[in-house]
Amino acid sequence: MMNEGVSHSRSTIDAHIHITPDKATMMLEIMNANGLGCVVNVGTLEVCNLPFGDGMRLFRSVLGNRMAYFPTPDFSDTAPGFGERMADELERKVQAGACGLKIFKELGLRHKDAEGKTIPVDDPRLDPLWARAGVLSVPVLIHTADPLAHFQPLDKNNERFEQLQRHPDWHYPSPEFTDHDTLLDQRNHIIEYHPNTIFIGAHLGNYAENLSYVDACLERYPNLYVDTSARIGTFGQHPIKQVREFFLKHQDRIIFGSDLILGWDAFADEEGDIAQYTHFYDTHWQFFETDKEQIEYPEFPLQGKQKVNAINLPGDVLDKIYTQNVQRLIPQFRG
């Protein structure tokens, strides 16, 4: 199947997807239809309560080494010593084929310790986990906070009103929840305290609304990368010149990701067919590879009805963002 909007000839790694083993065959079809050489699948086995070993065997039987997997820790066990136990579990899974660690946004927002208190992102009890990732030379893909709209009043002036109506548990009003900027401060603490660990800030460092902030973080923390997943509709609203300059400046630290979701029950009603996913990826290629304006940008799960203006990056920069940057972090993809 040919992409309708741009001839995408580069083999690309999608470094941020969520699929369950029963969707591996569909994912292979999507990959082959859209020029995806490899994918990084994050957290779905644990979130969906699927056995790690069985899940990895099923993934490998279909996708082979074209898929890397990042597990997520079990925050249901937060009795004393939980950080060490999480570190040990990460090491076991890396020895069994995992290539990184995924942290979902619930850290700092919803995860509680044994006393019922919210666990901050920079809780020192988690230091053994971050340190172990560094020792194992595996990156930590960390989602901290969320779009600003998720922390703002839930009314029709909220730009993500439609999304929050569908997913009301993504709304984090004050003072019930820690505020957006404090969460990012906490995240930055662990990046600074663990310079030997590579962190990938999901969703353009979780502040796609403020490119100057993300730029400053990348300048300050050499062990920080960011991915593009599910935020083109946000950072694509900035002036073209500003976005393009950001991508050119940080071309060695930005990783392509889409946040595609398949098989996760909470998003089942938002899944599409192969043609829809081809259109989904085609809008990404249009954004990065052309100078088109007012591209209708679809996202899974639904975020809004944004239109974005493309940034037409040079070929050598595309090669870094699409493939080379993540290959440096995941040896499995270098062959």
Secondary structure, DSSP 4 states (H G I P E B T S, - for coil): ---SS----S-EEEEEEEE-GGGHHHHHHHHHHTTEEEEEEESHHHHTT--HHHHHHHHHHHHGGGEEEE----TT--STTHHHHHHHHHHHHHHTT---EEE-TTTTTT-B-TTS-B--TT-GGGHHHHHHHHHHT--EEE--S--GGGGS--STTSTTHHHHHH-GGG---TTTS--HHHHHHHHHHHHHH-TTS-EEEHHHHT-TT-HHHHHHHHHH-TTEEEE-TT-HHHHTTS-HHHHHHHHHHTTTTEE----EEES-GGGGGG---HHHHHHHHHHHHHHHH----SEE---SS-----EE------HHHHHIIIIIHHHHH-GGG--
